[in-house]
Amino acid sequence: MIMTSLEELVAGFRPPRPVSAEEVREAIIDAGLEQVLVVLDDDPTGTQSVAGLPVLTGWEADDFRWAFSQSAAAIYVMTNSRSLAPDTAEAVTREVVTTAVDVARQMGINPVFVSRSDSTLRGHFPLETRVITAASGQQVDGIILIPAFDEAGRVTVGGVHYCRVGQDYLPVGETEFAKDATFGYRASRLAEWVEEKTEGAVRADDVVLIGLDTLRGEPDAVRDAVMALKDGAVLTADIVTEEDLRALSLALISAEGAGKRFVYRVGPPFVRARIGQEKHAPVSPAEIEEARRWAGAPHQEPLPHGLVVVGSHVGVTQRQLTHLKENVAATVLEVEVAKVVDTAQRDAHLQDLIDQAVAALDSGSVIVQTSRTLVTGADGHSSLDISRQVSAAVVAVVHGILSRRAPAFVLAKGGITSSDVASKGLEIRHGLAVGPMLPGIVSLWVAQDGPARGIPYIVFPGNVGDDASLTAVVKRLQGAADAVAPAR
C-alpha cells in the first residue's frame, strides 16, 4: 500500500487551464445545443454537487412532465439502482429511459442521458450504460467514464483513479471500497477496470485516455479524441480540478454540437461542470429556513429537534457517527439487524423504536442507526437482500415517526438509506436540490409534495467528508432550527 500526496501526484504536469462556468454556458449556446441532461442517479448522493435542480423519485410520465417544465439544464431521477439486483436494475433503467424519451419527444426536448454513479467505482457497470444506450433509441458514439470528485478526494492521474484516505491518496483498487461485497474489483487503472467489469468484452487497450497534460494544454487534441469516438467506444480522462472537468466539457459540447451522441458514466461534479453551473457555497441557516418556509409544511409546526438516520457501514461513516455521539447530545436508537430479519420479532422491534423516537423528539434530536456490525450474505445477491430488508425497516421507522411528529430536519447517511428514506419514509416524489451543506458535498433537498413538504432533507453519502463532517452538518441544522423554533 503506497500512499502519496496530491502534490506528488500532479508534480510535473501543466497547471489547470483556466475555464470558467460562463465559458461552458457560452459554448453550449454557440454549439446550438438545446438539451436537458437526464441524470439517472443510482443513489441520491449525486445531487450534492449541484444546486437548484429538480429531483424525481418516481418516473411516471407526469413526473417527467413536471421536471421538464422546470426549464432546468438537468434533472435527476433517483433510481436507487445500486441497491438492486442486476435484473431489477436493468428493468428500472430501461423504464426510466423509455419514459423520458417518450415525454421528451412530446414536449420537444432533446434528452442526453447521464448514468451518475459512485466516485469509488461501485455500481452496475457496464449494465446501466448498455441499457441506456439500447433504450434511448439513438446511435451512441461514446461512453464517457469520468468518476472524479475532487471535493471528496477522488482524482484520476495517469489513467489511475485515486481516493483520498486521510491526507494522502491511494489507488482506489487498494481501498476498502474495492472490497465491496457486491461491487468489488481489483483494478485502479480505469482502462483495466473497464476490462475487468466487462469481463474482457472491452479490452483495456481499446479504452481512450485523455492525459492531464493534453487536457490542460491541447484543446484541439482533446476535441479530436472525442470526435473520433464511434460505436460506443469508452473514453476516460485524467481529472483533478473543476477546471479539468470544464475543459473536457468544452470538447464534449463541441462534439455534440457537431452531431456526436454520448452516454455519460460519471461522479457527482461532472454534471455541474457540463452544464456550466457555478460551485454553490454551503447553504446557510437562513437559506435552510427560507427553503423550509418556501415549500410550506402541510402539517403542524415542526419540533426544534431533528432526526438523523445512519445506514452506511463504511469506515468514514463509523468514525463520523462516533464523533457525532461524542459532540452532540442526542438519543441513540438502534435498528437491530438480527431482529429485522426475524419475522417473529421485526414488527414489535420497529414499533418500539418509533415510540421511543417520538417521545425523545420532544426534548432533543434523535439518531436512528442500523447495527454497526455489518451483516452480509453468502454472496453479492444475498448481501443486497439483507441490505434491502434493513433499509425497509429504517423506512418503516422514519415513516412511523413522521406520522406522529414533524422533526426540524431529517438527515440520512448512506446512499441506499437516503434514497429509501426520501421516496418511502418521507414520500418525496418531486423535490428540489437546493445546494450543498459542505463545500461541494452533502445535498439539501426540499420536498415539493407529500407529508415531508417544508422539512429540510439532507442526503449525506456514506463515503465523503472527514471525521467531523457529520457533526458540523448536524450542528448547523440544529442552529437553524433553534433560530426559528416556535415558543413552547
N, C-alpha and C positions, 0 to 999 in steps of 0.2 A: 504494500500500500504506500504509494508515493504521493504526498501532499505537496502542493505548490501554491504560491500566491498569484493573485491576478496580475500583478506587475510582472512576474516572471513569465506568465503565460503569453502576455502580449508584447514582451520585450522584442524589439527589432522590427515590429510591424509598423506600418504607417499609422498616424493618428486618425481618428474618425473623420470622415468627410462631413463638414457641416451641412446638414439638410434639415430645414425647418418643417414643422407640420403644415405651415401655409404653403410651402413649395409642393408638398404632396397634394394638397387640395387643388392647387392651381394645375398640377399635372393631370388630375382626374378631369377637370374641366377642359383642358387643352386636348385630351385624348377623346373627348366626346362621350365619355362613359356615363351612362345613366343606369347605375347598378344599385342593388341592395345586397349586401353580404348577409346571407342566411347562415348563422353560426349554429351548428349542431354541437351543443356543449355536453360532453359525456359526464360531467357533473357541474354544479352551479358555480364552481370557483373560477371559471373563465371570465366572469364579468368583473373581476377585481381590478383589471387594468383599464376599464373604460368607464365612461360617465354619461348619464342622460340617454341611455338606450333602452328600448323595450325588451322585456323578458317574458317568454311564454313557458308555462309548464304543461300545457296541452297543445295539441296540433290538429284540431279540427279546422275546417275551412274558415269558420268565423273567427278563430283565434288568429289566423294569418291575415284575415281582412283587417282586424283591429291593429295588428302590429304594422302591416304595410301602410295603414292610414296615418301612422305617426310621423311619416316623412323623415325617417331616420336613415342614416347611411348604412346601418347594420341592425339586425335584430337577432336576439338569442333565443334558442329553443332548447330547453333543458330535457334532454333525452335520458339522462342518468344511465347511459348505456354501459358505463364502466362497472356498474353493479349487476349487469345482466349476463346471462349465459349467451354464448355466441349466436345461437339460432334466434333468440329473442332480440338481441341487439341488432341483428340483421333485419328482422321484421320491422322493428321500430324505425330504424334508419330509412328503410325503403318507404315506409308510410309517411314519414316527415317530408322526405324529398318529393315524393309524388304529390302530396297535398300542396306543398309550397309551390311547385311548378304549375299546378292547375290554377291556383288562386292568382299567382303572379301573372299568368297569361291573361286571365280575365281582367286584371287591373292594369295591364300594360307595363309590367315591371320586369326587369331583367335580373333574375337571381343569380348570385355567384355563391357557391357552397363552400363553407369552411367547416372542417372537422376539427373542433377545438378539443385537445386532449392534454395529457399530463406532461409537464416540462421535465419530469423524470422518466418519461417513456413508458408509462404503464397505460394499457388500454387496448382496444380491439383494432390493431393494425396488422395486416392491411385490409381486414374485413370491411371497416367502415368506409374507407376511401374507394374500395372496389364497388360497394353497393351504391354509394353516392354517384359514382361515375355512370353506372348502369341505369339508375333510376332517373338521372337528370335528363336523359333522352338526347344528350348532345355529345359530340365528339370532344373528348378531353385530351389536350396535348400534353399536359404535365401534372404530376403530383408534387406539390411544393411542400417539403418537410422542414419546418422551422420550429423546433421545440424551445428555443432560447427564451429566457425570462430573467433579465438582468437584475431586476429588483429583488428577486428571490434567490439570486446567486446561481443561475443556470446559464452557462455560456457555451458556445461552440468555437473552438480554435483548432486549426489544422485538421478539421473534419472530425475531431474528438469532442464529444459532449461532456461537459464538466458540471459538477454540482458542488456548491459551497458547503463545507462542513466546518462549523466554527468560523474561523477567519480565512481558511485556506480552501483550495479546490482539489477535488478528487474526481478521476474519471467515473462517470455515472455507473458504469458496469461493476464498479467496486464498492458501491454504496448499498445501504440497506434496501433501497428501492428496487434494485436489480434482483433482490431475493424475494420479491413479492410472491405470495403463494399462488396467485392466479396469473399474473402477467410478468413473471420473472424472465430474465435474459442474461446474457454474458457480455455482449459486445458494448464497447463505449464509442467506437468509431461508427458514425451514423451509417456510412455505406455498408459496413459489416452488420450493423443492427438490422438494416433493411433485408439483407440476405438471410440473416438468422430468422427474422419474423416471417418472411415469405417462403421459408424452407427451401431456399435456393432458386425460386422462380424468378427473382430479380437478383442478379449477381452484383456483388459489391463493385466490381469494375465498371458496371453499367450505370451506377448512380453518379449523377453530375454534381460536382462540388465547386462552388464559387469560394475561393480562398479569401482571406481577410485583406491582403494587400490588393487583390483585384477588385474586391468590393469597394474599398476605400479610395482607390486611385485610378481605376479604369472603367468608367461608367459604360463606355461603348462595348467593352468586352463582356460586361455583366449582361447588357441587353442582348448581345449576340448569343450568349449562352442560354438565355431564357427563350429567345426566338427560335433556337434550334430544337427545342423540345417537341417531341411528337409521340403519338401512340401511348400516352400515359407514362412517359419516362419520369423517373424520380429525380428531383433536384433538391439539394440542400445547400446551405451556405454557412460560412463562419459568421457568427453574430455575437457581439459583446455589448454593444450600446444601442440606445434608441436610434441614434443617427445611422447605425448599420442597418437596422430594420427599415428605416425610411429610405436609405439608399437603394436597398433591394426593392422596396415598394415602387420606387420610380421606374425601375426596369420592368417590373411586372405590369404596372399600369400602362406603360408604353406598349408592351407586347399585347395586352388585352385590347388596347385601342386599335391595334393592327389586326385583330381578329383571333388571337390566341385564347384558348379556354383552359383554365386551371381548376383543380380542386386542391384546397389548402389543408394541410395537417399541421397544426401549429400549437404553440404555447399561448398563454393569455395575452401578452402585449402585442402580438402581431396585428390583430385587428385594429387596435388603436393607431399603430403606425400606418397601416394600409389605407385607412380612411382619412388620415391627416388630422387626427384628434390630438389636441394638446394633452400633456400629462395633467391630471386633475390633482390639486393639492388635497391632502387628507381633509375630510369633511369636518367641520367644526360643530360644537354643541348647538350653536344657533342654527346651522343648516339641518342638523338632525331634527330639531324641534320644528323648523319650517316645513320639512318634508312630512313630518307626522301630522301637523295641522293641515297641510295642503291636501293630503289624502282624505282626512276626515274619518274618524272612527265611528262605526255604526252601533257601538255598544258603550258601556259605562266608561267613565274616565279611567285610564289605566293607573294601576298602582305605581308608586315611585320606586319599584324594585323590578329587577329583570330576571330572565330565565336563560341560563347557559346550558347548552346540551352538547356533550362531548362523546363522539363515537369513534373517532380516529385512534389508532394504536401506534402510529409511527413514533419514533424516538423523540422527535421535537415536540410532538403533542404531549407526550408523557411529561417532559420537562416543563412545558408551559403550564400544564394543569397543576403540577406540584407548586410552581411559582405562584399561580393564582390562589391556590388554597392557603399559601403562606402569607399572602399580602392583601387579600380581600375577604372580609367577613361574609360568609355565605353558608347556607345549609347544603350539605352534600348528600345526595341520594344516589344509589347505585342500581342500575338495571342489571340483575344477575343473569348471566347467560345460561347457567345451568337450570335456572327456574324458567327462563323463557322457552327453552327447547323441550321442557317437560310440560305437556298439555294439562296435566293434573294440577300444576302449580301456577301456570302462567297468569291466568285472569286475576286471581287473588293477589298475586305479587304486584301486578301493574296497578290495580285499584288502590292498593296500599300506598304505592309511590305517588299516585295522583293526590290522594287525601293528604299525605304529608307535605307535598309541594304546595298545595293550595293554602294550607294552614301556615306554612313558613313564609309565603309571599306577603303575608300581612305585615311582617316585621323586617324582612330583608330579602336579598337576592337568593336564588336557588341554583345549584349546579346539579344537573342530572347527568351522570356518567354511566357508560357501559362498564362491565367488569374490565379491570385493567389488564388481566391476563388474557392475551389473545387466544381464542379458541378457533382452530382450523380443522377442516375435514381431511379425509384421506387423499383428496386431490383438489385441483382448482375448482371444479364444479361444485363439489360438496362444501368447500370453503365459502364459495359465493352463496350457497343456500343458507348456511348458518348466518352469514352477514345479512341476508335479506330478512331472516326471522328476527334477528336482533334489531335491525332497522325498523321493522314493523312494530316491534314492541316500543321502541322510542317514540315512534309516530303516535301510537295509542296514548302514551303518557302525555305528550305535548297536546294532543287534541283534547284529552280529558281535562287538562289544566286550563286551556284556553276557554273551554265551555263554561268554566266557573270563575275564572279570574283573568283580567287583561293585564299582562305584565307591561312594564315600561318599555321593554325591548326583549327580543328573542335573539340569541346568538347560537349558531350551530357550528360545531367544529368537526371537520371531516367532510369529504366530498359526497359520499353516499348519504351520510347523515343529513347534510344540509339540503340535499335535493329532496329527500323524502319528507323532512320536516316542512319544507316550503310547500310542496304540492299536496301533501296528505295531512300533515299535522296542522298546518295553518291554512290549508285550502287556498293558497295563492295560485291563480290561473294566469292573470295578467299583472305584470309588475314593471317597475322602473328601476334600473340600476343607477342609483344617484351618484355614487363615487366611492373612492377607497377610504377606509378608516385609517390606514397607514400608507406611507409613500408607495404607491403602485401595487399594494396588496390589500386583501380583505375588503370585500364589497358590501356596501349598504344598499339594501333594496327597500322600496316602498310598495306594498301591495296596492293594486288598483281596484281590487274587488275581494269579496269573501270576508270571513269573520276577523281576519288579521288586518283589515284596512285601517291604516293610521298607526300601526305598531311597527317601529323600525325593525327590520330583519337583517341580521349580519351573517354573511356567508364567510366563514373562516376556514380556509383549506387546512388539512392536517399537516402539510409538509412545508409551510412557509413561516417566516419570522424567527426571531431569536427567543431565548427562554422567557423574556419579559414581555413579549408582544401581546399575548392574550390578556395579561394583567392590564397593560396600557389601554387596550381597547375597552375592556370592561369598565375601568375607572372613568374613561371618557364618557361612556354611555351612562354610567351612574351619575356623573356630573351633570349631564344634560337632563337626566330625569329629575335630579334634585332641584335644578334651576326652575323647573316648571311644575313641580309636584303640587297638586291641589292641597288645600288646607285639610287636615284630618282631625 
